[in-house]
Structures are given as structure tokens and as C-alpha cells.
Amino acid sequence: MKGIILLNGDPYGGEIDARGALVYCCDGAYKWAKNRVRIDKNVGDFDSLDEVPSPAPEEIYPAEKNYTDGEIALFKMLEQGVSEIEIYGGGGGREDHFLGNIHLLYRAHEAGVRACMITERSVIFPAGGKIFLGDFKGATFSVLPFGGRLHIMDSAGLKYRYPETLSYGECRGISNIVEDGAAYLTVSGNALVIINRGEV
């Protein structure tokens, strides 16, 4: 089952395919998501809303709490046994929230759930092992170590060859180009992959 989390960052203006998915909307995301995508649950403290969302929240969390609204939604998704998660509205806004949303991807990945964040400008996802990139032929993309040192075992169909190791504090994984429909990257460790949408 696919899960979709809607966050209160930059509103996502593209189409969101919610068919067969479980959709959780976090707090202020309701402003841009209502009447655009089906919402199964509204989650959060609702300190960013001046209206009662529909469907009505099962629980309203205190504004001063240990977890972000997105984190609460992620926990609930994982409890429901979703196999993949898409996050919309996670970019823009406050940089600390954006970095926190990136960490939600890591939490999902560590739980064995495929996860990606889709913004107006990029597709961001954690991955390990063999990472297929052919669907993004022509796109500029970057690879960063995510949670520890990243070892590049093999790659094909990319404009530039990667070094054998990428460590924190290094930017050598920035700005490569997918040149082939069969492009891939094989890594040991966790990679954070950022695909720039509509850019070459």
C-alpha cells in the first residue's frame, strides 16, 4: 500500500495520484491540499490553520511537542504497514523544517519502506544497492552520503564517473547527468539521490 504525506512547505502544484493510497495531511498543508487531493486523515497541532479541516482530526496534538506533524504522520503510516511513501509540500519554507523532512525519508528507508519527496523542482529519495536512474534520462542529479560513508561500487550511463568513496563534507557527488535509459549506480551504504526536474 502507498502512503502520501502532505506537508506545510511550498505547496505542490502538480498532480498527485492518490488512487489506492492512504493520504495524511499535516496541519497547514490543508490550505493547499483541500479540494485538490482526497484526504483520509488530518494530523497535527493545527496551529497553522484558522479553520477545522475535513475530515475532522481524530486527535489534536499540543503545539509544544517532541515530534513534528510530519513525523507523527510518518509514524502512523509505518504503523499502517505502508510499503512506500510519497511526501509533497516538504520543500521551501524554513530550512530547518526542510532538513527535518529529509530525515523523515531516512527514517522510512531504515524501516524498509521506499520513500521519496516530490517538489516542484526535484525528486529526492534515499536508496542503497543498485539504484536505477534510466527513468530520469537527460536530468541533472546529485548523490550524497546519507547516514554514513558511501562506497560507489559500479555505475553506467552517467556523464561523470564517481570516486570510490563519498564522505560527509565532500561535494563530489553534486551535478551528474543521466545519459542513458539503462543508467544505474551501485552503492554500499545509503545514498540520498536528488533529481532536478526539468533541468539538464
C-alpha positions in Angstrom: 0.0 0.0 0.0 1.2 3.5 -0.8 1.1 6.3 1.7 1.1 10.0 0.9 2.0 12.7 3.4 1.1 16.3 2.6 3.3 18.9 4.4 3.1 22.7 5.0 6.1 23.8 3.0 5.9 25.1 -0.6 2.5 24.0 -2.0 2.8 21.3 -4.7 1.1 22.4 -7.9 1.4 19.2 -9.9 -0.9 16.2 -10.0 -0.9 13.9 -7.0 -2.1 10.3 -7.8 -3.9 9.2 -4.6 -5.6 6.2 -6.2 -5.3 3.3 -3.7 -3.2 5.3 -1.4 -3.5 6.4 2.3 -3.4 10.2 2.4 -2.4 12.1 5.6 -2.5 15.9 5.6 -0.4 17.7 8.1 -1.7 20.9 9.7 -1.3 23.9 7.3 -0.9 21.7 4.2 -4.7 21.6 4.3 -4.8 25.1 2.9 -3.2 24.0 -0.4 -4.4 20.4 -0.5 -8.1 20.6 0.2 -10.3 20.2 -2.9 -7.2 19.0 -4.8 -6.5 15.6 -3.3 -8.5 13.2 -1.2 -7.5 13.4 2.5 -8.0 10.4 4.7 -6.7 11.9 7.9 -5.7 15.3 9.1 -2.7 15.1 11.5 -1.0 17.7 13.8 -1.5 20.5 16.2 -3.3 22.7 13.7 -1.5 25.9 14.9 -1.2 26.9 11.2 -4.9 26.7 10.4 -7.8 29.1 11.0 -10.4 26.5 10.2 -11.4 23.0 11.2 -10.1 20.6 8.5 -12.3 17.9 6.9 -12.2 15.1 7.8 -12.1 16.3 11.5 -8.9 15.3 13.3 -9.0 12.2 15.5 -6.6 14.0 17.9 -5.2 17.5 18.2 -1.6 17.5 19.4 -0.2 20.3 21.6 1.8 22.9 19.7 4.8 22.3 22.1 5.6 18.7 21.5 8.6 16.4 20.8 7.7 15.4 17.3 6.9 17.4 14.1 3.5 17.0 12.5 5.2 15.2 9.6 7.0 12.9 12.0 3.7 12.0 13.6 2.2 11.3 10.2 5.1 9.1 9.3 4.8 7.1 12.5 1.1 6.5 11.8 1.9 5.4 8.2 4.5 2.9 9.3 2.0 1.5 11.9 -0.4 1.0 9.0 2.2 -1.1 7.2 2.6 1.0 4.0 5.3 -0.2 1.6 6.1 3.1 0.0 5.6 6.8 0.9 5.5 9.9 -1.2 5.9 13.3 0.5 4.5 16.5 -1.0 4.9 20.1 0.3 8.2 19.2 2.1 10.4 21.8 0.4 10.7 25.5 0.7 9.7 27.5 3.8 12.0 27.1 6.8 15.3 25.4 6.1 15.3 23.6 9.4 11.9 22.0 8.5 13.2 21.1 5.1 16.2 19.3 6.6 13.9 17.6 9.1 11.7 16.4 6.2 14.8 14.9 4.6 15.3 13.0 7.8 11.8 11.6 7.5 13.0 9.9 4.3 15.9 8.4 6.2 13.5 7.1 9.0 11.3 5.5 6.4 14.2 4.0 4.5 15.7 2.5 7.7 12.2 0.9 8.3 12.4 -0.8 4.9 9.9 1.5 3.3 10.6 3.1 -0.1 10.2 6.9 0.3 10.6 10.0 -1.8 9.9 13.7 -1.5 8.5 15.3 -4.6 8.7 19.1 -5.0 8.2 21.5 -7.9 11.9 21.3 -8.6 13.1 17.9 -7.6 12.6 14.3 -6.7 14.5 13.3 -3.5 14.9 9.8 -2.3 17.2 7.6 -0.2 18.5 4.3 -1.7 21.0 1.6 -1.4 22.3 -1.3 -3.5 21.6 -0.9 -7.2 19.9 2.4 -8.0 18.2 2.6 -11.4 18.2 6.1 -12.9 17.1 5.4 -16.5 13.6 6.9 -16.0 15.3 10.3 -15.5 17.3 10.3 -18.7 18.6 13.8 -19.5 18.2 15.0 -15.9 20.9 16.5 -13.7 21.1 14.7 -10.4 23.3 14.5 -7.3 24.2 11.8 -4.9 25.2 12.4 -1.3 26.2 10.0 1.6 23.2 9.6 3.9 23.8 8.3 7.4 27.5 7.3 6.8 30.2 6.9 4.3 29.1 5.9 0.8 31.0 3.5 -1.3 30.4 3.6 -5.1 30.8 0.0 -6.4 29.8 0.5 -10.0 27.9 2.8 -12.4 26.9 3.1 -16.0 25.0 5.5 -18.3 26.2 8.6 -16.3 28.2 11.6 -17.7 30.7 11.6 -14.9 32.3 8.7 -13.0 32.2 8.9 -9.3 35.1 8.4 -6.9 35.1 5.1 -5.0 34.0 6.8 -1.7 31.9 9.8 -0.8 32.1 11.0 2.8 30.4 13.7 4.8 31.8 17.1 4.0 32.5 16.2 0.3 30.6 17.6 -2.6 32.0 15.4 -5.3 28.5 13.8 -5.8 26.9 17.0 -7.0 25.7 17.6 -10.5 26.0 14.5 -12.7 23.8 13.8 -15.7 21.7 10.7 -16.6 22.7 9.9 -20.2 21.2 6.5 -20.8 17.8 4.8 -20.3 19.6 1.9 -18.6 21.7 4.1 -16.2 22.4 2.9 -12.8 24.6 3.3 -9.7 25.5 0.6 -7.3 26.5 1.6 -3.8 27.3 0.2 -0.4 25.7 2.3 2.3 22.8 4.7 2.0 22.7 7.4 -0.7 20.5 10.5 -0.9 19.6 11.0 -4.5 18.3 14.4 -5.8 16.9 14.5 -9.3 16.5 18.0 -10.7 13.2 18.1 -12.6 13.1 19.7 -16.0 16.8 20.5 -15.9 19.7 19.1 -17.8 
